[in-house]
Amino acid sequence: MKGLRNYLNKIKPNFEKGGKYGKFASTFEAFESFLYVPNTVTKCGAHIRDAMDLKRTMTVVIVALLPALLFGMFNVGYQHNNVALGLTDTTVMQNFWFGFLKVLPIIVVAYVVGLGIEFLFAEIRHEEVNEGFLVSGLLIPMIMPVDCPLWIVAVATAFAVIVGKEMFGGTGMNIFNPALLARAFIFFAYPTAISGNEVWVAGLKNASASGMQLVDGYSGATPLGDAAAAMSSGAQSIDWSMSTTPIDWFYGFIPGSIGETSTLAILIGAFILIWTGVGSWRIMVSCVAGGLAMGGLFNLIGANILMDIPAWYHLIIGGFAFGTVFMATDPVTAAQTNRGKYIYGFLIGVFCVMTRVLNPGYPEGMMLAILFMNAMAPLIDYYVVQGNVKRRLKRAKANA
């Protein structure tokens, strides 16, 4: 590492103002500060000195995402080989390798497009490269179906970075979570690429054309898809695809977005975020409470089949767990006050379950719930702060 440091020091003058490659100063700084903690120091005024800068914070989030990502790669292969094709002789590594080769191109496309745009804007503005996309570049593939065309992933990523971030000033200034904006863009612009039953399992769209023999009765439907289908058909009960059970949903052996299926893996990530202080436990806990409260209320009403689903089912199917841990806790777009975080998270859980139950045409709900509350977060903080000000004024008058 000392040799690398010496080499960077040697070429650094070429990338400084007036140097041979001065116009690429932002690009050089991005790579240098990714490898080493910046050597800038405070000179005046009051400052907080901490080695945990933004890049290190993003690195912790990436580490927390790895369990869900690695299981997601395995599950892609498992759903394709063992469940859809009925192959019983495939190993864990064979399933993982198949999934790795399917998921890796999506990750590469997201990072190349997103970072390319971030670097371009940084050079145009003569600013440092924002670090926020280190996480967004991994979140975007993890909330996509495995068969989403790469060109659509590229267009959605570009939309999320340009419209969702750069138009507002870059990382720290964006109102909405960029990864969710990418998913929302695909959902409304190319709905067939991110909805239906066939997009969640690798190769299922081309199964008939390629002559693959699928397991009889296999549809590729997610548990939420089964629930919505039962609601639309007026059935008296829900026929969960391939006889999956809640334990399958918890472990993640079900079709779904790449990184959203395993609640267990997501809980490992939640522990890492809470232990390091990067993720807000207040938002996570209140989001779960909101989902359970809304689900319990619907259980009491019981007017249709979706209202009869046990409230805790909502926590382990779809993107509820992933959204709670990795999306709702985004420190830029979430509420900033402690009391506001409780309100913010609770309402996300409420609106997610409400959307699932009352709008079977869109059975997920978590994406829209978080995006809506992203817009409401500043308003929540405003009223929390104003409430604190009023209480202090009352105390001041009482003590005067």
C-alpha positions as CSV (number, residue, x, y, z in Angstrom):
1,M,0.0,0.0,0.0
2,K,2.9,2.3,0.6
3,G,4.0,1.9,-3.0
4,L,0.5,2.8,-4.2
5,R,0.5,5.9,-2.0
6,N,3.9,7.0,-3.3
7,Y,2.7,6.5,-6.9
8,L,-0.4,8.6,-6.3
9,N,1.7,11.4,-4.7
10,K,3.9,11.3,-7.8
11,I,1.2,11.7,-10.4
12,K,-1.1,14.0,-8.2
13,P,0.5,17.3,-9.4
14,N,-0.6,16.4,-13.0
15,F,-4.3,16.4,-11.9
16,E,-4.1,19.7,-9.9
17,K,-5.1,23.1,-11.2
18,G,-2.7,24.1,-13.9
19,G,-1.4,20.5,-14.3
20,K,-1.3,18.5,-17.5
21,Y,-4.6,16.7,-16.7
22,G,-6.1,19.4,-14.4
23,K,-9.5,19.1,-16.0
24,F,-9.7,15.6,-14.6
25,A,-9.1,16.7,-11.0
26,S,-12.5,15.5,-9.8
27,T,-11.9,12.1,-11.2
28,F,-8.5,11.7,-9.6
29,E,-9.8,12.9,-6.2
30,A,-12.6,10.3,-6.4
31,F,-10.2,7.4,-6.8
32,E,-7.7,8.7,-4.3
33,S,-10.3,9.3,-1.5
34,F,-11.9,5.9,-2.3
35,L,-8.5,4.3,-1.4
36,Y,-7.4,6.6,1.4
37,V,-8.9,8.9,4.0
38,P,-8.6,12.5,2.7
39,N,-5.7,14.4,4.2
40,T,-7.6,17.7,4.4
41,V,-7.7,19.3,7.9
42,T,-9.8,22.0,9.5
43,K,-8.2,25.4,10.0
44,C,-10.7,27.5,11.8
45,G,-14.1,27.4,13.5
46,A,-15.8,24.5,15.2
47,H,-15.8,21.2,13.3
48,I,-16.5,17.6,14.0
49,R,-13.4,15.5,13.4
50,D,-14.2,11.9,12.5
51,A,-12.6,9.3,10.2
52,M,-16.1,8.0,9.3
53,D,-16.5,10.1,6.2
54,L,-19.2,9.6,3.5
55,K,-17.3,7.0,1.6
56,R,-16.8,4.9,4.7
57,T,-20.5,5.2,5.5
58,M,-21.4,4.0,2.0
59,T,-18.9,1.1,2.4
60,V,-20.7,0.0,5.6
61,V,-24.0,0.0,3.7
62,I,-22.5,-2.0,0.9
63,V,-21.2,-4.6,3.4
64,A,-24.7,-4.7,4.9
65,L,-26.2,-5.4,1.5
66,L,-23.9,-8.3,0.7
67,P,-25.8,-11.1,2.5
68,A,-29.0,-10.2,0.6
69,L,-27.1,-9.9,-2.7
70,L,-25.2,-13.2,-2.3
71,F,-28.4,-15.0,-1.4
72,G,-30.2,-13.3,-4.2
73,M,-27.6,-14.7,-6.7
74,F,-28.1,-18.2,-5.3
75,N,-31.9,-17.8,-5.4
76,V,-31.8,-16.8,-9.1
77,G,-30.2,-20.1,-9.9
78,Y,-32.3,-22.0,-7.5
79,Q,-35.6,-20.7,-8.9
80,H,-34.4,-21.4,-12.5
81,N,-32.9,-24.8,-12.0
82,N,-34.7,-26.5,-9.0
83,V,-38.1,-24.9,-9.0
84,A,-38.9,-23.9,-12.6
85,L,-37.1,-26.8,-14.4
86,G,-37.4,-29.4,-11.6
87,L,-33.7,-30.3,-11.6
88,T,-32.8,-32.0,-8.3
89,D,-29.2,-32.7,-8.9
90,T,-27.8,-29.1,-9.0
91,T,-25.5,-28.0,-6.2
92,V,-25.4,-24.8,-4.2
93,M,-22.4,-23.5,-6.2
94,Q,-24.0,-24.4,-9.5
95,N,-27.1,-22.4,-8.6
96,F,-25.0,-19.5,-7.2
97,W,-22.8,-19.4,-10.3
98,F,-25.8,-19.3,-12.6
99,G,-27.2,-16.5,-10.6
100,F,-23.9,-14.7,-10.4
101,L,-23.6,-14.7,-14.2
102,K,-27.2,-13.3,-14.6
103,V,-26.9,-10.6,-11.9
104,L,-23.4,-9.3,-12.6
105,P,-24.2,-7.7,-15.9
106,I,-27.1,-5.7,-14.3
107,I,-24.7,-4.5,-11.6
108,V,-22.0,-3.5,-14.1
109,V,-24.5,-1.6,-16.3
110,A,-25.9,0.3,-13.2
111,Y,-22.4,1.3,-12.0
112,V,-21.0,2.2,-15.4
113,V,-24.0,4.4,-16.4
114,G,-24.5,6.0,-13.0
115,L,-20.9,6.7,-12.1
116,G,-20.2,7.8,-15.7
117,I,-22.9,10.5,-15.3
118,E,-21.7,11.4,-11.8
119,F,-18.1,11.9,-13.0
120,L,-19.3,13.9,-16.0
121,F,-21.3,16.3,-13.8
122,A,-18.5,16.6,-11.3
123,E,-16.1,17.6,-14.1
124,I,-18.5,20.1,-15.5
125,R,-19.1,21.7,-12.1
126,H,-15.4,21.4,-11.1
127,E,-16.6,19.7,-7.9
128,E,-15.6,16.5,-6.1
129,V,-17.4,13.4,-7.2
130,N,-20.3,12.5,-5.0
131,E,-20.1,9.2,-3.2
132,G,-23.8,8.5,-2.9
133,F,-23.9,6.3,-6.0
134,L,-21.6,3.7,-4.4
135,V,-24.7,2.4,-2.7
136,S,-27.4,3.4,-5.3
137,G,-25.4,1.5,-7.9
138,L,-25.9,-1.7,-5.9
139,L,-29.4,-1.0,-4.7
140,I,-30.8,-0.5,-8.2
141,P,-29.9,-4.1,-9.4
142,M,-31.1,-5.6,-6.2
143,I,-34.6,-4.2,-6.6
144,M,-34.9,-5.3,-10.2
145,P,-36.3,-8.6,-11.6
146,V,-33.5,-10.7,-13.0
147,D,-34.9,-10.7,-16.5
148,C,-35.2,-6.9,-16.8
149,P,-33.4,-5.9,-20.1
150,L,-30.0,-4.3,-19.6
151,W,-30.9,-1.3,-21.8
152,I,-33.9,-0.6,-19.6
153,V,-31.7,-0.8,-16.5
154,A,-29.4,1.7,-18.1
155,V,-32.1,4.2,-19.1
156,A,-33.7,3.9,-15.6
157,T,-30.3,4.5,-13.9
158,A,-29.6,7.6,-16.1
159,F,-33.1,8.9,-15.2
160,A,-32.5,8.4,-11.5
161,V,-29.1,10.1,-11.4
162,I,-30.0,13.0,-13.7
163,V,-33.5,13.8,-12.6
164,G,-33.4,12.4,-9.1
165,K,-30.0,13.7,-8.0
166,E,-28.1,16.1,-10.3
167,M,-31.1,18.3,-11.0
168,F,-31.3,18.9,-7.2
169,G,-27.6,19.5,-6.8
170,G,-26.2,16.0,-6.2
171,T,-25.8,13.7,-3.2
172,G,-27.3,15.2,-0.1
173,M,-29.7,17.5,-2.0
174,N,-32.0,14.9,-3.6
175,I,-35.6,14.7,-2.4
176,F,-36.4,11.1,-3.5
177,N,-34.4,7.9,-3.1
178,P,-32.6,7.5,-6.5
179,A,-32.8,3.7,-6.5
180,L,-36.6,3.8,-6.0
181,L,-36.9,6.4,-8.7
182,A,-35.2,4.0,-11.1
183,R,-37.7,1.3,-10.2
184,A,-40.6,3.7,-10.5
185,F,-39.4,4.9,-13.9
186,I,-39.4,1.3,-15.2
187,F,-42.8,0.5,-13.6
188,F,-44.5,3.4,-15.3
189,A,-42.5,3.6,-18.5
190,Y,-42.0,-0.1,-19.2
191,P,-44.5,-2.0,-16.9
192,T,-44.1,-5.3,-18.6
193,A,-40.4,-5.4,-17.7
194,I,-41.1,-5.2,-14.0
195,S,-44.5,-6.7,-13.4
196,G,-46.4,-10.0,-14.1
197,N,-45.2,-13.5,-13.2
198,E,-42.6,-14.2,-15.9
199,V,-40.0,-11.5,-15.1
200,W,-39.0,-12.9,-11.7
201,V,-37.4,-16.1,-12.8
202,A,-34.5,-16.2,-15.2
203,G,-35.4,-17.4,-18.7
204,L,-39.1,-17.9,-17.9
205,K,-40.1,-15.4,-20.7
206,N,-38.3,-17.5,-23.3
207,A,-39.2,-20.9,-21.9
208,S,-41.6,-21.9,-24.6
209,A,-39.5,-20.6,-27.4
210,S,-36.4,-22.4,-26.2
211,G,-38.2,-25.7,-25.6
212,M,-37.6,-25.8,-21.8
213,Q,-39.7,-28.2,-19.9
214,L,-41.1,-26.4,-16.9
215,V,-42.6,-28.1,-13.8
216,D,-46.3,-28.6,-14.3
217,G,-48.3,-25.7,-12.8
218,Y,-45.3,-23.5,-12.3
219,S,-46.1,-19.8,-13.1
220,G,-43.3,-17.9,-11.5
221,A,-45.7,-15.8,-9.4
222,T,-44.6,-14.2,-6.2
223,P,-46.6,-14.5,-3.0
224,L,-47.9,-11.0,-3.5
225,G,-48.8,-11.9,-7.1
226,D,-50.8,-14.9,-5.9
227,A,-52.6,-12.8,-3.4
228,A,-53.5,-10.1,-6.1
229,A,-54.6,-12.8,-8.5
230,A,-56.9,-14.4,-5.9
231,M,-58.4,-11.0,-5.2
232,S,-59.0,-10.2,-8.8
233,S,-60.6,-13.6,-9.6
234,G,-62.9,-13.5,-6.5
235,A,-61.4,-16.7,-5.1
236,Q,-62.2,-17.7,-1.5
237,S,-58.6,-18.6,-0.7
238,I,-55.1,-17.9,-1.9
239,D,-53.3,-20.6,-3.8
240,W,-49.6,-19.8,-3.0
241,S,-47.4,-20.8,-5.9
242,M,-45.8,-24.2,-5.7
243,S,-47.1,-24.6,-2.1
244,T,-44.6,-22.2,-0.6
245,T,-44.9,-21.5,3.1
246,P,-44.1,-18.6,5.4
247,I,-40.8,-20.2,6.3
248,D,-39.9,-20.2,2.6
249,W,-40.8,-16.5,2.4
250,F,-38.6,-15.8,5.5
251,Y,-35.6,-17.6,4.1
252,G,-36.2,-16.3,0.6
253,F,-36.8,-19.4,-1.5
254,I,-39.4,-17.6,-3.6
255,P,-39.5,-15.6,-6.9
256,G,-39.0,-11.9,-6.5
257,S,-36.5,-9.0,-7.1
258,I,-32.9,-10.1,-6.9
259,G,-32.1,-8.8,-3.4
260,E,-35.6,-8.6,-1.8
261,T,-36.6,-12.2,-1.2
262,S,-34.6,-13.3,1.9
263,T,-35.9,-11.6,5.1
264,L,-33.2,-13.4,7.1
265,A,-30.4,-12.0,4.9
266,I,-31.9,-8.5,5.2
267,L,-32.1,-8.8,9.0
268,I,-28.3,-9.5,9.0
269,G,-27.9,-6.3,7.0
270,A,-30.2,-4.5,9.5
271,F,-28.0,-5.7,12.4
272,I,-24.9,-4.3,10.7
273,L,-26.5,-0.9,10.0
274,I,-27.8,-0.6,13.5
275,W,-24.6,-1.8,15.2
276,T,-22.5,0.7,13.2
277,G,-25.0,3.5,13.8
278,V,-25.4,4.0,10.0
279,G,-29.0,3.0,9.8
280,S,-31.8,4.4,12.0
281,W,-33.4,1.7,14.2
282,R,-36.3,4.2,14.9
283,I,-37.4,4.2,11.3
284,M,-37.0,0.4,11.0
285,V,-39.0,-0.3,14.2
286,S,-41.7,2.2,13.5
287,C,-42.1,1.0,9.9
288,V,-42.7,-2.6,11.1
289,A,-45.1,-1.2,13.7
290,G,-47.0,0.7,11.0
291,G,-47.3,-2.4,8.8
292,L,-48.5,-4.6,11.7
293,A,-51.0,-1.9,12.8
294,M,-52.5,-1.5,9.3
295,G,-52.5,-5.2,8.7
296,G,-54.2,-5.8,12.1
297,L,-56.8,-3.2,11.3
298,F,-57.6,-4.9,8.0
299,N,-57.9,-8.2,9.8
300,L,-60.6,-6.8,12.0
301,I,-62.5,-5.4,9.0
302,G,-62.1,-8.5,6.9
303,A,-64.1,-7.3,3.9
304,N,-62.1,-9.2,1.3
305,I,-59.5,-12.0,1.0
306,L,-56.5,-9.7,1.1
307,M,-57.8,-8.2,4.4
308,D,-57.7,-11.7,5.9
309,I,-54.0,-12.2,5.3
310,P,-52.2,-12.3,8.8
311,A,-50.6,-8.9,9.4
312,W,-47.2,-10.4,9.9
313,Y,-47.2,-12.0,6.4
314,H,-46.7,-8.5,5.0
315,L,-43.3,-8.2,6.7
316,I,-41.8,-11.2,4.9
317,I,-43.2,-11.0,1.4
318,G,-42.5,-8.5,-1.3
319,G,-40.1,-5.6,-0.7
320,F,-41.3,-4.7,2.8
321,A,-38.2,-5.9,4.7
322,F,-35.7,-4.6,2.1
323,G,-37.5,-1.2,1.9
324,T,-37.6,-0.9,5.6
325,V,-33.9,-1.6,6.2
326,F,-32.2,-0.1,3.1
327,M,-34.6,2.4,1.5
328,A,-36.6,4.0,4.3
329,T,-33.5,4.6,6.3
330,D,-31.8,6.7,3.6
331,P,-30.4,9.6,5.7
332,V,-30.8,12.1,2.9
333,T,-34.5,11.5,2.0
334,A,-35.8,10.4,5.4
335,A,-36.9,12.5,8.3
336,Q,-34.1,14.0,10.4
337,T,-35.6,14.6,13.8
338,N,-36.0,11.6,16.2
339,R,-39.7,12.1,16.7
340,G,-40.1,12.7,12.9
341,K,-38.4,9.3,12.2
342,Y,-41.0,7.5,14.2
343,I,-43.8,9.2,12.3
344,Y,-42.1,8.8,9.0
345,G,-41.4,5.1,9.4
346,F,-44.9,4.3,10.9
347,L,-46.6,5.9,7.9
348,I,-44.5,4.1,5.4
349,G,-45.6,0.8,7.0
350,V,-49.2,1.9,7.0
351,F,-49.3,3.1,3.4
352,C,-47.4,0.0,2.1
353,V,-50.0,-2.4,3.5
354,M,-52.9,-0.1,2.6
355,T,-51.7,0.0,-1.0
356,R,-51.3,-3.8,-1.2
357,V,-54.8,-4.5,0.2
358,L,-56.8,-1.8,-1.5
359,N,-55.1,-1.8,-4.9
360,P,-54.5,-5.4,-6.1
361,G,-53.5,-3.9,-9.4
362,Y,-50.3,-2.9,-7.7
363,P,-49.7,-5.5,-5.1
364,E,-46.2,-4.4,-3.8
365,G,-46.9,-0.9,-2.3
366,M,-43.5,-0.4,-0.6
367,M,-42.0,1.7,-3.4
368,L,-44.8,4.2,-3.6
369,A,-45.1,4.4,0.2
370,I,-41.4,5.3,0.6
371,L,-41.4,7.8,-2.3
372,F,-44.6,9.5,-1.0
373,M,-43.0,9.8,2.5
374,N,-39.8,11.1,1.0
375,A,-41.8,14.0,-0.2
376,M,-43.5,14.4,3.2
377,A,-40.3,14.1,5.4
378,P,-39.5,17.8,5.4
379,L,-43.0,18.7,6.4
380,I,-42.9,16.2,9.2
381,D,-39.6,17.6,10.5
382,Y,-41.0,21.2,10.2
383,Y,-44.0,20.4,12.5
384,V,-41.8,18.5,14.9
385,V,-39.4,21.4,15.2
386,Q,-42.3,23.9,15.5
387,G,-43.9,21.8,18.2
388,N,-40.6,21.8,20.2
389,V,-40.3,25.6,19.8
390,K,-43.9,26.1,21.1
391,R,-43.3,23.9,24.1
392,R,-40.1,25.8,25.0
393,L,-41.8,29.1,24.6
394,K,-44.5,28.0,27.0
395,R,-41.9,26.9,29.5
396,A,-40.1,30.2,29.2
397,K,-43.2,32.2,29.8
398,A,-44.1,30.0,32.8
399,N,-40.7,30.6,34.3
400,A,-40.6,34.3,33.5
